[in-house]
Amino acid sequence: MRAVRMSYCSERTVTQIAESLGISSNMLYRWRKRYTPDGDKAEMVQQQDEMRQLRLRNAELEEENYKKAAAFFAQHQQ
């Protein structure tokens, strides 16, 4: 992310850089927490993204299992 790289390597303050980009300094500080000075995602952010994807997949699998169980029991109750 270019804005993050600029904030780390510039002589200007984060506030000055944010103003020049037309964003709030809080936004730039949040981006700095998410990205390294090279613009890559921070390891913690990568782990959070992976955890979010795994939770979503788990919910999808649970829903599939509930549907299969409901169909099974509906079929065997007759």
N, CA, C and O atoms as a Maestro MAE file, in Angstrom:
{
 s_m_m2io_version
 :::
 2.0.0
}

f_m_ct {
 s_m_title
 :::
 protein
 m_atom[312] {
  # First column is atom index #
  i_m_mmod_type
  r_m_x_coord
  r_m_y_coord
  r_m_z_coord
  i_m_residue_number
  s_m_chain_name
  s_m_pdb_residue_name
  s_m_pdb_atom_name
  i_m_atomic_number
  :::
  1 25 0.853 -1.167 0.000 1 A "MET " " N  " 7
  2 3 0.000 0.000 0.000 1 A "MET " " CA " 6
  3 2 0.903 1.236 0.000 1 A "MET " " C  " 6
  4 15 1.730 1.428 0.891 1 A "MET " " O  " 8
  5 25 0.720 2.040 -1.001 2 A "ARG " " N  " 7
  6 3 1.601 3.197 -1.221 2 A "ARG " " CA " 6
  7 2 1.548 4.203 -0.088 2 A "ARG " " C  " 6
  8 15 2.582 4.738 0.311 2 A "ARG " " O  " 8
  9 25 0.364 4.469 0.437 3 A "ALA " " N  " 7
  10 3 0.220 5.463 1.504 3 A "ALA " " CA " 6
  11 2 1.004 5.048 2.744 3 A "ALA " " C  " 6
  12 15 1.617 5.886 3.406 3 A "ALA " " O  " 8
  13 25 0.982 3.767 3.053 4 A "VAL " " N  " 7
  14 3 1.717 3.272 4.224 4 A "VAL " " CA " 6
  15 2 3.216 3.417 4.004 4 A "VAL " " C  " 6
  16 15 3.946 3.875 4.884 4 A "VAL " " O  " 8
  17 25 3.664 3.020 2.814 5 A "ARG " " N  " 7
  18 3 5.106 3.167 2.520 5 A "ARG " " CA " 6
  19 2 5.540 4.619 2.623 5 A "ARG " " C  " 6
  20 15 6.607 4.922 3.158 5 A "ARG " " O  " 8
  21 25 4.700 5.523 2.103 6 A "MET " " N  " 7
  22 3 5.026 6.956 2.182 6 A "MET " " CA " 6
  23 2 5.137 7.407 3.633 6 A "MET " " C  " 6
  24 15 6.025 8.187 3.976 6 A "MET " " O  " 8
  25 25 4.239 6.920 4.484 7 A "SER " " N  " 7
  26 3 4.224 7.369 5.876 7 A "SER " " CA " 6
  27 2 5.455 6.915 6.638 7 A "SER " " C  " 6
  28 15 5.862 7.561 7.603 7 A "SER " " O  " 8
  29 25 6.056 5.803 6.212 8 A "TYR " " N  " 7
  30 3 7.252 5.314 6.898 8 A "TYR " " CA " 6
  31 2 8.536 5.942 6.381 8 A "TYR " " C  " 6
  32 15 9.480 6.130 7.149 8 A "TYR " " O  " 8
  33 25 8.588 6.266 5.105 9 A "CYS " " N  " 7
  34 3 9.869 6.719 4.550 9 A "CYS " " CA " 6
  35 2 9.945 8.221 4.325 9 A "CYS " " C  " 6
  36 15 10.980 8.721 3.883 9 A "CYS " " O  " 8
  37 25 8.891 8.943 4.614 10 A "SER " " N  " 7
  38 3 8.880 10.379 4.371 10 A "SER " " CA " 6
  39 2 9.351 11.154 5.609 10 A "SER " " C  " 6
  40 15 9.234 10.685 6.741 10 A "SER " " O  " 8
  41 25 9.872 12.323 5.364 11 A "GLU " " N  " 7
  42 3 10.261 13.224 6.448 11 A "GLU " " CA " 6
  43 2 9.026 13.890 7.061 11 A "GLU " " C  " 6
  44 15 9.077 14.395 8.183 11 A "GLU " " O  " 8
  45 25 7.929 13.887 6.321 12 A "ARG " " N  " 7
  46 3 6.707 14.533 6.795 12 A "ARG " " CA " 6
  47 2 6.015 13.662 7.845 12 A "ARG " " C  " 6
  48 15 6.262 12.459 7.934 12 A "ARG " " O  " 8
  49 25 5.151 14.288 8.630 13 A "THR " " N  " 7
  50 3 4.414 13.555 9.653 13 A "THR " " CA " 6
  51 2 3.281 12.764 8.998 13 A "THR " " C  " 6
  52 15 2.907 13.013 7.852 13 A "THR " " O  " 8
  53 25 2.750 11.812 9.751 14 A "VAL " " N  " 7
  54 3 1.622 11.016 9.261 14 A "VAL " " CA " 6
  55 2 0.445 11.933 8.954 14 A "VAL " " C  " 6
  56 15 -0.246 11.744 7.953 14 A "VAL " " O  " 8
  57 25 0.216 12.911 9.800 15 A "THR " " N  " 7
  58 3 -0.891 13.846 9.597 15 A "THR " " CA " 6
  59 2 -0.716 14.622 8.300 15 A "THR " " C  " 6
  60 15 -1.677 14.802 7.552 15 A "THR " " O  " 8
  61 25 0.498 15.082 8.026 16 A "GLN " " N  " 7
  62 3 0.753 15.826 6.797 16 A "GLN " " CA " 6
  63 2 0.552 14.947 5.568 16 A "GLN " " C  " 6
  64 15 -0.011 15.389 4.567 16 A "GLN " " O  " 8
  65 25 1.007 13.722 5.647 17 A "ILE " " N  " 7
  66 3 0.848 12.803 4.518 17 A "ILE " " CA " 6
  67 2 -0.630 12.500 4.291 17 A "ILE " " C  " 6
  68 15 -1.107 12.501 3.156 17 A "ILE " " O  " 8
  69 25 -1.348 12.240 5.384 18 A "ALA " " N  " 7
  70 3 -2.780 11.948 5.275 18 A "ALA " " CA " 6
  71 2 -3.525 13.116 4.639 18 A "ALA " " C  " 6
  72 15 -4.369 12.917 3.764 18 A "ALA " " O  " 8
  73 25 -3.214 14.323 5.075 19 A "GLU " " N  " 7
  74 3 -3.867 15.505 4.505 19 A "GLU " " CA " 6
  75 2 -3.571 15.639 3.019 19 A "GLU " " C  " 6
  76 15 -4.457 15.978 2.235 19 A "GLU " " O  " 8
  77 25 -2.335 15.377 2.634 20 A "SER " " N  " 7
  78 3 -1.978 15.500 1.222 20 A "SER " " CA " 6
  79 2 -2.684 14.444 0.364 20 A "SER " " C  " 6
  80 15 -2.901 14.655 -0.829 20 A "SER " " O  " 8
  81 25 -3.041 13.304 0.979 21 A "LEU " " N  " 7
  82 3 -3.740 12.249 0.253 21 A "LEU " " CA " 6
  83 2 -5.263 12.387 0.339 21 A "LEU " " C  " 6
  84 15 -6.004 11.663 -0.326 21 A "LEU " " O  " 8
  85 25 -5.706 13.318 1.159 22 A "GLY " " N  " 7
  86 3 -7.136 13.538 1.302 22 A "GLY " " CA " 6
  87 2 -7.835 12.506 2.170 22 A "GLY " " C  " 6
  88 15 -9.025 12.243 1.997 22 A "GLY " " O  " 8
  89 25 -7.090 11.919 3.107 23 A "ILE " " N  " 7
  90 3 -7.678 10.958 4.041 23 A "ILE " " CA " 6
  91 2 -7.405 11.427 5.462 23 A "ILE " " C  " 6
  92 15 -6.583 12.317 5.683 23 A "ILE " " O  " 8
  93 25 -8.098 10.826 6.427 24 A "SER " " N  " 7
  94 3 -7.863 11.217 7.814 24 A "SER " " CA " 6
  95 2 -6.592 10.533 8.326 24 A "SER " " C  " 6
  96 15 -6.216 9.460 7.853 24 A "SER " " O  " 8
  97 25 -5.951 11.162 9.281 25 A "SER " " N  " 7
  98 3 -4.741 10.568 9.850 25 A "SER " " CA " 6
  99 2 -5.078 9.275 10.581 25 A "SER " " C  " 6
  100 15 -4.257 8.358 10.624 25 A "SER " " O  " 8
  101 25 -6.291 9.189 11.164 26 A "ASN " " N  " 7
  102 3 -6.701 7.947 11.835 26 A "ASN " " CA " 6
  103 2 -6.731 6.787 10.844 26 A "ASN " " C  " 6
  104 15 -6.313 5.676 11.172 26 A "ASN " " O  " 8
  105 25 -7.219 7.041 9.648 27 A "MET " " N  " 7
  106 3 -7.266 6.005 8.615 27 A "MET " " CA " 6
  107 2 -5.859 5.523 8.288 27 A "MET " " C  " 6
  108 15 -5.621 4.320 8.178 27 A "MET " " O  " 8
  109 25 -4.941 6.446 8.133 28 A "LEU " " N  " 7
  110 3 -3.565 6.081 7.812 28 A "LEU " " CA " 6
  111 2 -2.930 5.292 8.961 28 A "LEU " " C  " 6
  112 15 -2.192 4.338 8.715 28 A "LEU " " O  " 8
  113 25 -3.203 5.671 10.190 29 A "TYR " " N  " 7
  114 3 -2.682 4.926 11.338 29 A "TYR " " CA " 6
  115 2 -3.259 3.508 11.366 29 A "TYR " " C  " 6
  116 15 -2.540 2.562 11.689 29 A "TYR " " O  " 8
  117 25 -4.545 3.346 11.034 30 A "ARG " " N  " 7
  118 3 -5.145 2.005 10.974 30 A "ARG " " CA " 6
  119 2 -4.486 1.173 9.889 30 A "ARG " " C  " 6
  120 15 -4.223 -0.013 10.084 30 A "ARG " " O  " 8
  121 25 -4.219 1.794 8.746 31 A "TRP " " N  " 7
  122 3 -3.548 1.073 7.671 31 A "TRP " " CA " 6
  123 2 -2.145 0.655 8.097 31 A "TRP " " C  " 6
  124 15 -1.680 -0.431 7.752 31 A "TRP " " O  " 8
  125 25 -1.483 1.518 8.842 32 A "ARG " " N  " 7
  126 3 -0.132 1.190 9.314 32 A "ARG " " CA " 6
  127 2 -0.144 -0.009 10.251 32 A "ARG " " C  " 6
  128 15 0.838 -0.749 10.310 32 A "ARG " " O  " 8
  129 25 -1.226 -0.216 10.980 33 A "LYS " " N  " 7
  130 3 -1.334 -1.388 11.845 33 A "LYS " " CA " 6
  131 2 -1.545 -2.661 11.021 33 A "LYS " " C  " 6
  132 15 -1.133 -3.749 11.423 33 A "LYS " " O  " 8
  133 25 -2.192 -2.508 9.866 34 A "ARG " " N  " 7
  134 3 -2.529 -3.663 9.029 34 A "ARG " " CA " 6
  135 2 -1.418 -4.041 8.041 34 A "ARG " " C  " 6
  136 15 -1.331 -5.190 7.609 34 A "ARG " " O  " 8
  137 25 -0.575 -3.070 7.691 35 A "TYR " " N  " 7
  138 3 0.439 -3.315 6.665 35 A "TYR " " CA " 6
  139 2 1.831 -2.966 7.173 35 A "TYR " " C  " 6
  140 15 2.004 -2.059 7.988 35 A "TYR " " O  " 8
  141 25 2.820 -3.703 6.675 36 A "THR " " N  " 7
  142 3 4.212 -3.458 7.032 36 A "THR " " CA " 6
  143 2 4.720 -2.233 6.266 36 A "THR " " C  " 6
  144 15 4.048 -1.750 5.354 36 A "THR " " O  " 8
  145 25 5.882 -1.739 6.625 37 A "PRO " " N  " 7
  146 3 6.455 -0.609 5.876 37 A "PRO " " CA " 6
  147 2 6.654 -0.909 4.385 37 A "PRO " " C  " 6
  148 15 6.720 0.015 3.575 37 A "PRO " " O  " 8
  149 25 6.748 -2.179 4.023 38 A "ASP " " N  " 7
  150 3 6.902 -2.561 2.611 38 A "ASP " " CA " 6
  151 2 5.566 -2.643 1.884 38 A "ASP " " C  " 6
  152 15 5.533 -2.847 0.671 38 A "ASP " " O  " 8
  153 25 4.465 -2.487 2.615 39 A "GLY " " N  " 7
  154 3 3.145 -2.542 1.995 39 A "GLY " " CA " 6
  155 2 2.507 -3.916 2.031 39 A "GLY " " C  " 6
  156 15 1.416 -4.108 1.494 39 A "GLY " " O  " 8
  157 25 3.181 -4.885 2.664 40 A "ASP " " N  " 7
  158 3 2.624 -6.233 2.782 40 A "ASP " " CA " 6
  159 2 1.710 -6.297 4.006 40 A "ASP " " C  " 6
  160 15 1.842 -5.505 4.940 40 A "ASP " " O  " 8
  161 25 0.783 -7.255 3.981 41 A "LYS " " N  " 7
  162 3 -0.085 -7.434 5.142 41 A "LYS " " CA " 6
  163 2 0.743 -7.899 6.331 41 A "LYS " " C  " 6
  164 15 1.647 -8.721 6.185 41 A "LYS " " O  " 8
  165 25 0.429 -7.368 7.506 42 A "ALA " " N  " 7
  166 3 1.098 -7.806 8.723 42 A "ALA " " CA " 6
  167 2 0.701 -9.245 9.009 42 A "ALA " " C  " 6
  168 15 -0.384 -9.679 8.621 42 A "ALA " " O  " 8
  169 25 1.569 -9.986 9.684 43 A "GLU " " N  " 7
  170 3 1.314 -11.398 9.954 43 A "GLU " " CA " 6
  171 2 0.013 -11.591 10.740 43 A "GLU " " C  " 6
  172 15 -0.751 -12.515 10.460 43 A "GLU " " O  " 8
  173 25 -0.233 -10.732 11.708 44 A "MET " " N  " 7
  174 3 -1.444 -10.847 12.507 44 A "MET " " CA " 6
  175 2 -2.689 -10.664 11.630 44 A "MET " " C  " 6
  176 15 -3.690 -11.356 11.820 44 A "MET " " O  " 8
  177 25 -2.628 -9.751 10.691 45 A "VAL " " N  " 7
  178 3 -3.755 -9.509 9.788 45 A "VAL " " CA " 6
  179 2 -3.976 -10.724 8.900 45 A "VAL " " C  " 6
  180 15 -5.117 -11.105 8.641 45 A "VAL " " O  " 8
  181 25 -2.894 -11.333 8.432 46 A "GLN " " N  " 7
  182 3 -3.021 -12.532 7.609 46 A "GLN " " CA " 6
  183 2 -3.687 -13.651 8.407 46 A "GLN " " C  " 6
  184 15 -4.537 -14.374 7.888 46 A "GLN " " O  " 8
  185 25 -3.291 -13.784 9.672 47 A "GLN " " N  " 7
  186 3 -3.885 -14.815 10.517 47 A "GLN " " CA " 6
  187 2 -5.363 -14.527 10.764 47 A "GLN " " C  " 6
  188 15 -6.185 -15.443 10.757 47 A "GLN " " O  " 8
  189 25 -5.700 -13.271 10.979 48 A "GLN " " N  " 7
  190 3 -7.104 -12.903 11.194 48 A "GLN " " CA " 6
  191 2 -7.933 -13.200 9.944 48 A "GLN " " C  " 6
  192 15 -9.053 -13.699 10.049 48 A "GLN " " O  " 8
  193 25 -7.391 -12.898 8.769 49 A "ASP " " N  " 7
  194 3 -8.095 -13.175 7.514 49 A "ASP " " CA " 6
  195 2 -8.312 -14.678 7.334 49 A "ASP " " C  " 6
  196 15 -9.390 -15.121 6.936 49 A "ASP " " O  " 8
  197 25 -7.277 -15.447 7.634 50 A "GLU " " N  " 7
  198 3 -7.381 -16.899 7.514 50 A "GLU " " CA " 6
  199 2 -8.415 -17.445 8.504 50 A "GLU " " C  " 6
  200 15 -9.205 -18.323 8.156 50 A "GLU " " O  " 8
  201 25 -8.410 -16.933 9.722 51 A "MET " " N  " 7
  202 3 -9.377 -17.373 10.731 51 A "MET " " CA " 6
  203 2 -10.802 -17.045 10.289 51 A "MET " " C  " 6
  204 15 -11.709 -17.859 10.464 51 A "MET " " O  " 8
  205 25 -11.000 -15.875 9.726 52 A "ARG " " N  " 7
  206 3 -12.317 -15.462 9.226 52 A "ARG " " CA " 6
  207 2 -12.790 -16.414 8.117 52 A "ARG " " C  " 6
  208 15 -13.952 -16.820 8.098 52 A "ARG " " O  " 8
  209 25 -11.891 -16.764 7.202 53 A "GLN " " N  " 7
  210 3 -12.239 -17.683 6.120 53 A "GLN " " CA " 6
  211 2 -12.574 -19.074 6.656 53 A "GLN " " C  " 6
  212 15 -13.505 -19.723 6.181 53 A "GLN " " O  " 8
  213 25 -11.809 -19.525 7.648 54 A "LEU " " N  " 7
  214 3 -12.065 -20.845 8.227 54 A "LEU " " CA " 6
  215 2 -13.401 -20.877 8.966 54 A "LEU " " C  " 6
  216 15 -14.124 -21.871 8.892 54 A "LEU " " O  " 8
  217 25 -13.732 -19.811 9.669 55 A "ARG " " N  " 7
  218 3 -15.024 -19.748 10.361 55 A "ARG " " CA " 6
  219 2 -16.173 -19.765 9.363 55 A "ARG " " C  " 6
  220 15 -17.186 -20.426 9.588 55 A "ARG " " O  " 8
  221 25 -16.018 -19.047 8.274 56 A "LEU " " N  " 7
  222 3 -17.045 -19.031 7.241 56 A "LEU " " CA " 6
  223 2 -17.222 -20.426 6.640 56 A "LEU " " C  " 6
  224 15 -18.348 -20.892 6.470 56 A "LEU " " O  " 8
  225 25 -16.127 -21.079 6.326 57 A "ARG " " N  " 7
  226 3 -16.187 -22.435 5.764 57 A "ARG " " CA " 6
  227 2 -16.826 -23.400 6.756 57 A "ARG " " C  " 6
  228 15 -17.620 -24.256 6.367 57 A "ARG " " O  " 8
  229 25 -16.485 -23.266 8.031 58 A "ASN " " N  " 7
  230 3 -17.059 -24.116 9.064 58 A "ASN " " CA " 6
  231 2 -18.577 -23.922 9.142 58 A "ASN " " C  " 6
  232 15 -19.318 -24.897 9.262 58 A "ASN " " O  " 8
  233 25 -19.037 -22.689 9.074 59 A "ALA " " N  " 7
  234 3 -20.473 -22.403 9.109 59 A "ALA " " CA " 6
  235 2 -21.170 -23.014 7.893 59 A "ALA " " C  " 6
  236 15 -22.271 -23.549 8.015 59 A "ALA " " O  " 8
  237 25 -20.540 -22.937 6.734 60 A "GLU " " N  " 7
  238 3 -21.112 -23.527 5.527 60 A "GLU " " CA " 6
  239 2 -21.240 -25.041 5.666 60 A "GLU " " C  " 6
  240 15 -22.258 -25.621 5.286 60 A "GLU " " O  " 8
  241 25 -20.199 -25.682 6.214 61 A "LEU " " N  " 7
  242 3 -20.235 -27.131 6.390 61 A "LEU " " CA " 6
  243 2 -21.293 -27.539 7.411 61 A "LEU " " C  " 6
  244 15 -21.976 -28.547 7.228 61 A "LEU " " O  " 8
  245 25 -21.431 -26.761 8.486 62 A "GLU " " N  " 7
  246 3 -22.459 -27.051 9.480 62 A "GLU " " CA " 6
  247 2 -23.848 -26.970 8.863 62 A "GLU " " C  " 6
  248 15 -24.704 -27.816 9.123 62 A "GLU " " O  " 8
  249 25 -24.064 -25.947 8.045 63 A "GLU " " N  " 7
  250 3 -25.360 -25.789 7.387 63 A "GLU " " CA " 6
  251 2 -25.646 -26.978 6.467 63 A "GLU " " C  " 6
  252 15 -26.768 -27.484 6.432 63 A "GLU " " O  " 8
  253 25 -24.634 -27.418 5.727 64 A "GLU " " N  " 7
  254 3 -24.785 -28.589 4.860 64 A "GLU " " CA " 6
  255 2 -25.188 -29.816 5.671 64 A "GLU " " C  " 6
  256 15 -26.083 -30.567 5.284 64 A "GLU " " O  " 8
  257 25 -24.511 -30.006 6.807 65 A "ASN " " N  " 7
  258 3 -24.797 -31.163 7.654 65 A "ASN " " CA " 6
  259 2 -26.221 -31.111 8.207 65 A "ASN " " C  " 6
  260 15 -26.904 -32.134 8.251 65 A "ASN " " O  " 8
  261 25 -26.671 -29.934 8.626 66 A "TYR " " N  " 7
  262 3 -28.039 -29.802 9.135 66 A "TYR " " CA " 6
  263 2 -29.056 -30.138 8.046 66 A "TYR " " C  " 6
  264 15 -30.051 -30.812 8.312 66 A "TYR " " O  " 8
  265 25 -28.813 -29.677 6.835 67 A "LYS " " N  " 7
  266 3 -29.731 -29.957 5.723 67 A "LYS " " CA " 6
  267 2 -29.777 -31.453 5.425 67 A "LYS " " C  " 6
  268 15 -30.851 -32.012 5.207 67 A "LYS " " O  " 8
  269 25 -28.614 -32.097 5.417 68 A "LYS " " N  " 7
  270 3 -28.560 -33.534 5.155 68 A "LYS " " CA " 6
  271 2 -29.270 -34.310 6.260 68 A "LYS " " C  " 6
  272 15 -29.992 -35.268 5.982 68 A "LYS " " O  " 8
  273 25 -29.067 -33.903 7.505 69 A "ALA " " N  " 7
  274 3 -29.719 -34.578 8.628 69 A "ALA " " CA " 6
  275 2 -31.231 -34.392 8.563 69 A "ALA " " C  " 6
  276 15 -31.980 -35.340 8.800 69 A "ALA " " O  " 8
  277 25 -31.677 -33.210 8.252 70 A "ALA " " N  " 7
  278 3 -33.116 -32.924 8.151 70 A "ALA " " CA " 6
  279 2 -33.731 -33.767 7.042 70 A "ALA " " C  " 6
  280 15 -34.816 -34.321 7.220 70 A "ALA " " O  " 8
  281 25 -33.059 -33.872 5.908 71 A "ALA " " N  " 7
  282 3 -33.556 -34.681 4.793 71 A "ALA " " CA " 6
  283 2 -33.594 -36.147 5.184 71 A "ALA " " C  " 6
  284 15 -34.551 -36.849 4.854 71 A "ALA " " O  " 8
  285 25 -32.588 -36.613 5.869 72 A "PHE " " N  " 7
  286 3 -32.523 -38.014 6.299 72 A "PHE " " CA " 6
  287 2 -33.691 -38.336 7.229 72 A "PHE " " C  " 6
  288 15 -34.392 -39.328 7.028 72 A "PHE " " O  " 8
  289 25 -33.897 -37.503 8.242 73 A "PHE " " N  " 7
  290 3 -34.966 -37.766 9.208 73 A "PHE " " CA " 6
  291 2 -36.336 -37.595 8.582 73 A "PHE " " C  " 6
  292 15 -37.262 -38.326 8.932 73 A "PHE " " O  " 8
  293 25 -36.488 -36.664 7.677 74 A "ALA " " N  " 7
  294 3 -37.775 -36.481 6.994 74 A "ALA " " CA " 6
  295 2 -38.099 -37.706 6.144 74 A "ALA " " C  " 6
  296 15 -39.256 -38.115 6.052 74 A "ALA " " O  " 8
  297 25 -37.087 -38.283 5.530 75 A "GLN " " N  " 7
  298 3 -37.271 -39.444 4.682 75 A "GLN " " CA " 6
  299 2 -37.623 -40.682 5.499 75 A "GLN " " C  " 6
  300 15 -38.400 -41.519 5.039 75 A "GLN " " O  " 8
  301 25 -37.069 -40.814 6.694 76 A "HIS " " N  " 7
  302 3 -37.270 -42.002 7.516 76 A "HIS " " CA " 6
  303 2 -38.437 -41.896 8.485 76 A "HIS " " C  " 6
  304 15 -38.691 -42.853 9.217 76 A "HIS " " O  " 8
  305 25 -39.141 -40.809 8.526 77 A "GLN " " N  " 7
  306 3 -40.291 -40.671 9.399 77 A "GLN " " CA " 6
  307 2 -41.567 -41.168 8.739 77 A "GLN " " C  " 6
  308 15 -42.569 -41.371 9.426 77 A "GLN " " O  " 8
  309 25 -41.560 -41.361 7.481 78 A "GLN " " N  " 7
  310 3 -42.786 -41.770 6.774 78 A "GLN " " CA " 6
  311 2 -43.061 -43.221 6.864 78 A "GLN " " C  " 6
  312 15 -44.056 -43.696 6.317 78 A "GLN " " O  " 8
  :::
 }
 m_bond[311] {
  # First column is bond index #
  i_m_from
  i_m_to
  i_m_order
  :::
  1 1 2 1
  2 2 3 1
  3 3 4 2
  4 3 5 1
  5 5 6 1
  6 6 7 1
  7 7 8 2
  8 7 9 1
  9 9 10 1
  10 10 11 1
  11 11 12 2
  12 11 13 1
  13 13 14 1
  14 14 15 1
  15 15 16 2
  16 15 17 1
  17 17 18 1
  18 18 19 1
  19 19 20 2
  20 19 21 1
  21 21 22 1
  22 22 23 1
  23 23 24 2
  24 23 25 1
  25 25 26 1
  26 26 27 1
  27 27 28 2
  28 27 29 1
  29 29 30 1
  30 30 31 1
  31 31 32 2
  32 31 33 1
  33 33 34 1
  34 34 35 1
  35 35 36 2
  36 35 37 1
  37 37 38 1
  38 38 39 1
  39 39 40 2
  40 39 41 1
  41 41 42 1
  42 42 43 1
  43 43 44 2
  44 43 45 1
  45 45 46 1
  46 46 47 1
  47 47 48 2
  48 47 49 1
  49 49 50 1
  50 50 51 1
  51 51 52 2
  52 51 53 1
  53 53 54 1
  54 54 55 1
  55 55 56 2
  56 55 57 1
  57 57 58 1
  58 58 59 1
  59 59 60 2
  60 59 61 1
  61 61 62 1
  62 62 63 1
  63 63 64 2
  64 63 65 1
  65 65 66 1
  66 66 67 1
  67 67 68 2
  68 67 69 1
  69 69 70 1
  70 70 71 1
  71 71 72 2
  72 71 73 1
  73 73 74 1
  74 74 75 1
  75 75 76 2
  76 75 77 1
  77 77 78 1
  78 78 79 1
  79 79 80 2
  80 79 81 1
  81 81 82 1
  82 82 83 1
  83 83 84 2
  84 83 85 1
  85 85 86 1
  86 86 87 1
  87 87 88 2
  88 87 89 1
  89 89 90 1
  90 90 91 1
  91 91 92 2
  92 91 93 1
  93 93 94 1
  94 94 95 1
  95 95 96 2
  96 95 97 1
  97 97 98 1
  98 98 99 1
  99 99 100 2
  100 99 101 1
  101 101 102 1
  102 102 103 1
  103 103 104 2
  104 103 105 1
  105 105 106 1
  106 106 107 1
  107 107 108 2
  108 107 109 1
  109 109 110 1
  110 110 111 1
  111 111 112 2
  112 111 113 1
  113 113 114 1
  114 114 115 1
  115 115 116 2
  116 115 117 1
  117 117 118 1
  118 118 119 1
  119 119 120 2
  120 119 121 1
  121 121 122 1
  122 122 123 1
  123 123 124 2
  124 123 125 1
  125 125 126 1
  126 126 127 1
  127 127 128 2
  128 127 129 1
  129 129 130 1
  130 130 131 1
  131 131 132 2
  132 131 133 1
  133 133 134 1
  134 134 135 1
  135 135 136 2
  136 135 137 1
  137 137 138 1
  138 138 139 1
  139 139 140 2
  140 139 141 1
  141 141 142 1
  142 142 143 1
  143 143 144 2
  144 143 145 1
  145 145 146 1
  146 146 147 1
  147 147 148 2
  148 147 149 1
  149 149 150 1
  150 150 151 1
  151 151 152 2
  152 151 153 1
  153 153 154 1
  154 154 155 1
  155 155 156 2
  156 155 157 1
  157 157 158 1
  158 158 159 1
  159 159 160 2
  160 159 161 1
  161 161 162 1
  162 162 163 1
  163 163 164 2
  164 163 165 1
  165 165 166 1
  166 166 167 1
  167 167 168 2
  168 167 169 1
  169 169 170 1
  170 170 171 1
  171 171 172 2
  172 171 173 1
  173 173 174 1
  174 174 175 1
  175 175 176 2
  176 175 177 1
  177 177 178 1
  178 178 179 1
  179 179 180 2
  180 179 181 1
  181 181 182 1
  182 182 183 1
  183 183 184 2
  184 183 185 1
  185 185 186 1
  186 186 187 1
  187 187 188 2
  188 187 189 1
  189 189 190 1
  190 190 191 1
  191 191 192 2
  192 191 193 1
  193 193 194 1
  194 194 195 1
  195 195 196 2
  196 195 197 1
  197 197 198 1
  198 198 199 1
  199 199 200 2
  200 199 201 1
  201 201 202 1
  202 202 203 1
  203 203 204 2
  204 203 205 1
  205 205 206 1
  206 206 207 1
  207 207 208 2
  208 207 209 1
  209 209 210 1
  210 210 211 1
  211 211 212 2
  212 211 213 1
  213 213 214 1
  214 214 215 1
  215 215 216 2
  216 215 217 1
  217 217 218 1
  218 218 219 1
  219 219 220 2
  220 219 221 1
  221 221 222 1
  222 222 223 1
  223 223 224 2
  224 223 225 1
  225 225 226 1
  226 226 227 1
  227 227 228 2
  228 227 229 1
  229 229 230 1
  230 230 231 1
  231 231 232 2
  232 231 233 1
  233 233 234 1
  234 234 235 1
  235 235 236 2
  236 235 237 1
  237 237 238 1
  238 238 239 1
  239 239 240 2
  240 239 241 1
  241 241 242 1
  242 242 243 1
  243 243 244 2
  244 243 245 1
  245 245 246 1
  246 246 247 1
  247 247 248 2
  248 247 249 1
  249 249 250 1
  250 250 251 1
  251 251 252 2
  252 251 253 1
  253 253 254 1
  254 254 255 1
  255 255 256 2
  256 255 257 1
  257 257 258 1
  258 258 259 1
  259 259 260 2
  260 259 261 1
  261 261 262 1
  262 262 263 1
  263 263 264 2
  264 263 265 1
  265 265 266 1
  266 266 267 1
  267 267 268 2
  268 267 269 1
  269 269 270 1
  270 270 271 1
  271 271 272 2
  272 271 273 1
  273 273 274 1
  274 274 275 1
  275 275 276 2
  276 275 277 1
  277 277 278 1
  278 278 279 1
  279 279 280 2
  280 279 281 1
  281 281 282 1
  282 282 283 1
  283 283 284 2
  284 283 285 1
  285 285 286 1
  286 286 287 1
  287 287 288 2
  288 287 289 1
  289 289 290 1
  290 290 291 1
  291 291 292 2
  292 291 293 1
  293 293 294 1
  294 294 295 1
  295 295 296 2
  296 295 297 1
  297 297 298 1
  298 298 299 1
  299 299 300 2
  300 299 301 1
  301 301 302 1
  302 302 303 1
  303 303 304 2
  304 303 305 1
  305 305 306 1
  306 306 307 1
  307 307 308 2
  308 307 309 1
  309 309 310 1
  310 310 311 1
  311 311 312 2
  :::
 }
}
